[in-house]
Amino acid sequence: MKKDIHPEYAPIVFNDLASGTKFLTRSTAKSEKTIEWEDGNTYPVIDVEISSASHPFYTGKQRILDSAGRVEKFKDRYKGFGKR
């Protein structure tokens, strides 16, 4: 690798806000926010909305997203569409 052209690759914690799971890994991402990890060291932390710990594809758990009968409202609105 050429020197001085690559970003710094350092340990960082990713915090999954949906499940509360934290991952210590290495990344080129940077953050001003820090957290003390289980080993006693302080690492930068990045909050993520979803990760493999909370995504339905990886967990096998499906969330019901139909609030207030959205599917039924859609079906009622377009039940006669295309019929003549």
C-alpha positions as CSV (number, residue, x, y, z in Angstrom):
1,M,0.0,0.0,0.0
2,K,1.1,3.5,-0.7
3,K,1.8,5.6,2.4
4,D,-0.3,8.6,3.5
5,I,-3.2,8.0,1.0
6,H,-5.4,5.6,3.0
7,P,-7.7,6.6,5.9
8,E,-6.9,5.5,9.4
9,Y,-8.3,2.0,10.2
10,A,-9.1,1.9,13.9
11,P,-11.3,0.1,16.5
12,I,-14.8,1.5,16.8
13,V,-18.1,0.5,18.5
14,F,-21.3,0.3,16.5
15,N,-24.4,0.7,18.7
16,D,-27.6,-0.8,17.3
17,L,-30.4,1.4,18.6
18,A,-33.2,-1.1,17.7
19,S,-31.8,-4.0,19.8
20,G,-29.3,-2.3,22.1
21,T,-26.5,-4.6,20.8
22,K,-23.0,-3.1,20.6
23,F,-20.3,-4.4,18.2
24,L,-16.6,-3.7,18.6
25,T,-14.9,-3.8,15.2
26,R,-12.5,-1.9,13.1
27,S,-13.5,0.7,10.6
28,T,-12.4,3.9,8.8
29,A,-15.5,5.7,10.2
30,K,-14.9,8.5,12.7
31,S,-17.0,9.8,15.6
32,E,-16.6,12.4,18.3
33,K,-18.9,10.4,20.7
34,T,-17.1,7.8,22.8
35,I,-18.0,4.8,25.0
36,E,-16.1,2.7,27.6
37,W,-16.0,-0.9,26.4
38,E,-15.9,-4.1,28.5
39,D,-12.1,-4.2,28.3
40,G,-11.8,-0.8,30.1
41,N,-10.7,1.0,27.0
42,T,-12.6,4.0,25.5
43,Y,-13.6,3.8,21.8
44,P,-15.5,6.0,19.4
45,V,-19.1,4.9,19.0
46,I,-21.5,5.3,16.0
47,D,-25.3,4.8,16.5
48,V,-27.0,2.8,13.8
49,E,-30.7,2.3,13.3
50,I,-30.5,-1.3,12.3
51,S,-27.9,-4.0,12.1
52,S,-27.7,-7.8,11.8
53,A,-28.8,-8.0,15.4
54,S,-32.1,-6.4,14.7
55,H,-32.8,-6.8,10.9
56,P,-35.6,-9.3,10.2
57,F,-33.6,-11.1,7.5
58,Y,-30.9,-12.1,10.0
59,T,-33.0,-12.6,13.1
60,G,-35.9,-14.5,11.4
61,K,-38.4,-12.4,13.3
62,Q,-40.8,-10.4,11.2
63,R,-42.3,-7.1,12.5
64,I,-45.9,-6.2,11.7
65,L,-45.8,-2.9,10.0
66,D,-49.5,-2.6,9.2
67,S,-50.6,0.1,11.6
68,A,-54.1,1.4,11.4
69,G,-55.1,-1.0,8.7
70,R,-53.0,0.4,5.9
71,V,-53.4,-2.7,3.7
72,E,-57.2,-2.6,4.1
73,K,-57.3,1.1,3.3
74,F,-55.3,0.4,0.1
75,K,-57.5,-2.5,-0.9
76,D,-60.6,-0.4,-0.3
77,R,-59.3,2.5,-2.3
78,Y,-58.3,0.5,-5.3
79,K,-60.8,-2.5,-5.2
80,G,-62.5,-1.3,-8.5
81,F,-59.3,-0.3,-10.3
82,G,-58.9,-1.7,-13.7
83,K,-62.4,-3.2,-13.9
84,R,-64.7,-1.8,-16.6
